[in-house]
Amino acid sequence: MRKPWRMFFVVLALLVPAGAAADEPAALSDAAMERLSGLLHAYEHQPTAGEFEALGERDLVRDALIRIVGDDAEVALLRGRAIVALGYFPDETSRRAIEGVLDRPELSDIILRRAIETMAHAYREAGLSRISPYLDDARSDVREAAAVALGEIGTAAALRALRRRLAREETAVVRTTIEREVRRLEEAAAAE
């Protein structure tokens, strides 16, 4: 009577890879991770959504990007590129990951700029409350990214936030960017 049970366990052992846990999350293959790394390391090529989607199952690609974004030991430039790529997967999980970056103002300016840009592009109005505080960031390039992002969002609330910052912006390049975005939004509103 014991032989059928032994056979079951032998078959089970052959089907389950060594060390694999039943609740272990799925991940991209090593080959797909290597291609993902290549896309993020591209020097002159801007990878497309299709190139990221071709790496494998959508959720697995998104989750691999989120792991790169959250890896504080990873190079800031690569993390920034991974954030931009998350914009190609605009779901709740990606949004929460980008919001997590925006909740860490101590991060490098390149990471924050990419998170600001991606939040505006992929989530529009939903990103307004996360982006607006960066108009007051100490770093001028982060303030400028926030101004451009709010201009892209283009709502009345975004316009109000830009006008508020314009009244006290002292850095010439940021002031010029804010003026441009305010003018563009006012012209769009007048044309409606």
C-alpha positions in Angstrom: 0.0 0.0 0.0 2.9 2.4 0.6 4.1 2.2 -3.0 1.5 4.6 -4.5 2.4 7.3 -1.9 6.1 6.9 -2.5 5.5 7.2 -6.3 3.5 10.4 -5.6 6.3 12.0 -3.6 8.9 10.9 -6.3 6.8 12.5 -9.0 6.2 15.6 -6.9 10.0 15.9 -6.2 10.7 15.8 -9.9 8.1 18.4 -10.7 9.1 21.0 -8.1 12.5 22.5 -8.6 14.9 22.1 -5.8 14.6 24.9 -3.2 11.4 26.3 -4.7 8.7 27.2 -2.2 5.1 26.9 -3.1 4.5 30.6 -2.3 7.7 31.9 -4.0 6.8 34.8 -6.3 7.3 34.3 -10.0 10.1 36.3 -11.6 11.5 37.0 -15.0 13.9 34.5 -16.4 17.6 35.3 -16.2 17.7 35.9 -19.9 14.8 38.4 -19.7 16.5 40.1 -16.7 19.6 40.4 -18.8 17.6 42.0 -21.7 15.9 44.3 -19.2 19.3 45.4 -17.9 20.4 46.1 -21.4 17.4 48.2 -22.1 18.0 50.3 -19.0 21.7 50.6 -19.8 21.1 51.8 -23.4 23.2 54.8 -24.1 21.6 56.5 -27.0 18.5 54.3 -27.5 15.3 55.2 -25.7 13.5 51.8 -25.2 9.8 51.7 -26.1 6.9 50.2 -24.3 6.9 47.3 -26.8 10.5 46.4 -25.9 9.7 46.2 -22.2 6.5 44.3 -22.9 8.3 41.8 -25.1 10.4 40.7 -22.0 7.7 38.5 -20.6 4.5 38.6 -18.6 3.4 42.2 -17.9 3.3 41.9 -14.1 6.7 40.2 -14.0 8.3 42.9 -16.0 6.6 45.6 -13.9 7.7 43.9 -10.6 11.3 43.6 -11.9 11.3 47.3 -12.6 9.9 48.0 -9.2 12.7 46.0 -7.6 15.3 48.1 -9.5 13.6 51.3 -8.5 13.6 50.3 -4.8 17.2 49.1 -4.8 19.1 51.9 -3.0 22.4 50.2 -4.0 21.6 50.6 -7.7 22.9 53.5 -9.8 20.6 56.5 -9.7 20.5 56.8 -13.5 19.3 53.2 -13.9 16.7 53.6 -11.2 15.5 56.7 -13.0 15.2 54.8 -16.2 13.3 52.0 -14.5 10.9 54.6 -13.2 10.3 55.9 -16.7 9.7 52.4 -17.9 7.1 51.9 -15.1 5.1 54.5 -16.9 4.6 51.9 -19.6 2.7 49.8 -17.0 0.3 52.4 -15.6 -1.6 50.3 -13.0 -2.1 50.7 -9.3 1.0 48.8 -8.3 3.2 51.0 -10.5 1.5 54.1 -9.2 2.2 53.1 -5.6 5.8 52.4 -6.4 6.3 55.8 -8.0 4.5 57.4 -5.1 6.9 55.6 -2.8 9.8 57.3 -4.6 8.0 60.7 -4.3 7.6 60.1 -0.6 11.4 60.1 -0.3 12.6 63.7 -1.0 16.1 62.8 0.1 16.6 60.8 -3.0 18.8 62.0 -5.8 17.4 64.7 -8.1 17.6 62.4 -11.2 15.4 59.8 -9.5 12.9 62.4 -8.2 12.8 64.2 -11.6 12.0 60.9 -13.4 9.3 60.0 -10.8 7.7 63.5 -11.2 7.7 63.2 -15.0 6.4 59.7 -15.0 3.7 60.5 -12.4 2.4 63.4 -14.6 2.6 61.5 -17.8 1.1 58.2 -16.7 -1.3 59.3 -13.9 -2.2 62.9 -14.8 -4.4 64.5 -12.2 -3.9 61.7 -9.7 -0.3 62.8 -9.4 -1.0 66.5 -8.7 -0.9 66.2 -4.9 2.4 64.3 -5.0 4.1 66.6 -7.6 3.0 70.1 -6.3 5.2 70.0 -3.1 8.3 69.6 -5.3 7.7 73.2 -6.6 9.3 74.1 -3.2 12.2 71.7 -3.3 15.6 73.2 -2.6 17.0 71.9 -5.9 16.2 74.0 -8.9 16.2 71.1 -11.4 13.6 69.3 -9.2 11.4 72.5 -9.1 11.7 72.8 -12.9 10.7 69.2 -13.4 7.7 69.8 -11.1 6.7 72.9 -13.1 6.9 71.0 -16.4 4.9 68.1 -15.0 2.2 70.4 -13.6 2.0 72.0 -17.0 1.5 68.6 -18.6 -1.3 67.8 -16.1 -2.9 71.1 -17.2 -5.7 71.4 -14.7 -6.9 74.5 -13.0 -5.4 73.2 -9.8 -2.0 72.8 -11.5 -2.2 76.3 -12.9 -2.9 77.7 -9.4 0.1 75.8 -8.0 2.3 77.2 -10.8 1.1 80.8 -10.2 1.7 80.5 -6.4 5.3 79.3 -7.1 5.9 82.0 -9.8 5.3 84.7 -7.2 8.3 83.6 -5.2 10.6 81.8 -7.6 14.1 83.4 -7.7 16.0 81.0 -10.0 15.9 82.4 -13.5 15.7 79.1 -15.4 12.9 77.8 -13.2 11.1 81.1 -13.3 11.2 81.0 -17.1 9.9 77.4 -17.2 7.0 78.3 -14.8 6.2 81.4 -16.9 6.1 79.3 -20.0 3.8 76.6 -18.5 1.5 79.3 -17.0 1.2 81.1 -20.3 0.6 77.8 -22.2 -2.2 76.7 -19.7 -3.8 80.2 -19.8 -3.8 80.2 -23.6 -5.3 76.7 -23.6 -8.0 77.8 -21.2 -8.8 80.9 -23.3 -9.1 78.8 -26.4 -11.8 76.5 -24.8 
